[in-house]
Amino acid sequence: MTLLVAALLLLAALSGLLVVLSRDPRRQIFAMAGNGLVLGLLFLALQAPDVALSEIAVGTAVTPLLFLAALAAIRMDRAKR
């Protein structure tokens, strides 16, 4: 195992832990996006570029944007009440 892969594995574990330990939903969403980016870089280092592009597109962009939209909708609904 190369040093780069080991460092990315450690960074993926730390970013996943940050997602779990964050209490604020907005911080969890941004931590989840960072985790997706780290996992995409890990897949790229493991020579799986198709999986890396999919992870970066879905894990870093699409899913966090959907969560942010849902969070904004919930907050707007609470503000109306």
C-alpha atoms as a printed R data frame, in Angstrom:
   type eleno elety resid chain resno       x      y       z
1  ATOM     1    CA   MET     A     1   0.000  0.000   0.000
2  ATOM     2    CA   THR     A     2   1.471  3.300  -0.986
3  ATOM     3    CA   LEU     A     3   1.790  6.268   1.292
4  ATOM     4    CA   LEU     A     4  -0.777  8.235  -0.738
5  ATOM     5    CA   VAL     A     5  -3.426  5.534  -0.400
6  ATOM     6    CA   ALA     A     6  -2.743  5.189   3.320
7  ATOM     7    CA   ALA     A     7  -3.026  8.954   3.812
8  ATOM     8    CA   LEU     A     8  -6.275  9.080   1.832
9  ATOM     9    CA   LEU     A     9  -7.702  6.181   3.837
10 ATOM    10    CA   LEU     A    10  -6.865  7.995   7.059
11 ATOM    11    CA   LEU     A    11  -8.352 11.220   5.718
12 ATOM    12    CA   ALA     A    12 -11.503  9.367   4.639
13 ATOM    13    CA   ALA     A    13 -11.866  7.904   8.119
14 ATOM    14    CA   LEU     A    14 -11.377 11.305   9.734
15 ATOM    15    CA   SER     A    15 -13.827 13.048   7.415
16 ATOM    16    CA   GLY     A    16 -16.397 10.296   8.022
17 ATOM    17    CA   LEU     A    17 -15.920 10.735  11.751
18 ATOM    18    CA   LEU     A    18 -16.426 14.472  11.322
19 ATOM    19    CA   VAL     A    19 -19.749 13.824   9.585
20 ATOM    20    CA   VAL     A    20 -20.916 11.618  12.431
21 ATOM    21    CA   LEU     A    21 -19.745 13.871  15.246
22 ATOM    22    CA   SER     A    22 -21.092 17.147  13.820
23 ATOM    23    CA   ARG     A    23 -24.244 18.325  15.563
24 ATOM    24    CA   ASP     A    24 -25.334 21.105  13.182
25 ATOM    25    CA   PRO     A    25 -27.101 19.768  10.057
26 ATOM    26    CA   ARG     A    26 -25.479 22.342   7.788
27 ATOM    27    CA   ARG     A    27 -22.009 21.368   9.008
28 ATOM    28    CA   GLN     A    28 -22.891 17.707   8.505
29 ATOM    29    CA   ILE     A    29 -23.826 18.423   4.900
30 ATOM    30    CA   PHE     A    30 -20.551 20.220   4.190
31 ATOM    31    CA   ALA     A    31 -18.583 17.502   5.972
32 ATOM    32    CA   MET     A    32 -20.404 14.911   3.870
33 ATOM    33    CA   ALA     A    33 -19.418 16.800   0.720
34 ATOM    34    CA   GLY     A    34 -15.810 16.835   1.880
35 ATOM    35    CA   ASN     A    35 -16.009 13.140   2.612
36 ATOM    36    CA   GLY     A    36 -17.276 12.529  -0.926
37 ATOM    37    CA   LEU     A    37 -14.345 14.484  -2.322
38 ATOM    38    CA   VAL     A    38 -11.834 12.521  -0.258
39 ATOM    39    CA   LEU     A    39 -13.419  9.240  -1.337
40 ATOM    40    CA   GLY     A    40 -13.300 10.377  -4.960
41 ATOM    41    CA   LEU     A    41  -9.590 11.125  -4.600
42 ATOM    42    CA   LEU     A    42  -9.092  7.727  -2.962
43 ATOM    43    CA   PHE     A    43 -10.788  5.962  -5.861
44 ATOM    44    CA   LEU     A    44  -8.649  7.956  -8.267
45 ATOM    45    CA   ALA     A    45  -5.503  6.889  -6.397
46 ATOM    46    CA   LEU     A    46  -6.713  3.281  -6.578
47 ATOM    47    CA   GLN     A    47  -6.946  3.645 -10.382
48 ATOM    48    CA   ALA     A    48 -10.722  3.565 -10.669
49 ATOM    49    CA   PRO     A    49 -11.415  6.813 -12.547
50 ATOM    50    CA   ASP     A    50 -15.002  5.971 -13.475
51 ATOM    51    CA   VAL     A    51 -15.934  5.308  -9.854
52 ATOM    52    CA   ALA     A    52 -14.013  8.429  -8.806
53 ATOM    53    CA   LEU     A    53 -15.953 10.650 -11.208
54 ATOM    54    CA   SER     A    54 -19.241  9.157 -10.083
55 ATOM    55    CA   GLU     A    55 -18.353  9.672  -6.416
56 ATOM    56    CA   ILE     A    56 -17.275 13.251  -7.000
57 ATOM    57    CA   ALA     A    57 -20.419 14.047  -8.963
58 ATOM    58    CA   VAL     A    58 -22.858 12.342  -6.626
59 ATOM    59    CA   GLY     A    59 -21.109 12.411  -3.257
60 ATOM    60    CA   THR     A    60 -19.685 15.905  -3.517
61 ATOM    61    CA   ALA     A    61 -22.260 17.793  -5.557
62 ATOM    62    CA   VAL     A    62 -25.697 16.258  -6.033
63 ATOM    63    CA   THR     A    63 -26.432 14.695  -2.652
64 ATOM    64    CA   PRO     A    64 -25.281 17.679  -0.543
65 ATOM    65    CA   LEU     A    65 -27.278 20.045  -2.755
66 ATOM    66    CA   LEU     A    66 -30.397 17.926  -2.256
67 ATOM    67    CA   PHE     A    67 -29.842 17.899   1.498
68 ATOM    68    CA   LEU     A    68 -29.322 21.685   1.528
69 ATOM    69    CA   ALA     A    69 -32.538 22.175  -0.445
70 ATOM    70    CA   ALA     A    70 -34.439 19.950   1.976
71 ATOM    71    CA   LEU     A    71 -32.951 21.793   4.944
72 ATOM    72    CA   ALA     A    72 -33.931 25.145   3.449
73 ATOM    73    CA   ALA     A    73 -37.470 23.901   2.813
74 ATOM    74    CA   ILE     A    74 -37.803 22.719   6.401
75 ATOM    75    CA   ARG     A    75 -36.551 26.038   7.742
76 ATOM    76    CA   MET     A    76 -38.922 28.019   5.496
77 ATOM    77    CA   ASP     A    77 -41.830 25.840   6.626
78 ATOM    78    CA   ARG     A    78 -40.963 26.471  10.277
79 ATOM    79    CA   ALA     A    79 -40.674 30.210   9.642
80 ATOM    80    CA   LYS     A    80 -44.202 30.308   8.213
81 ATOM    81    CA   ARG     A    81 -45.646 28.767  11.383
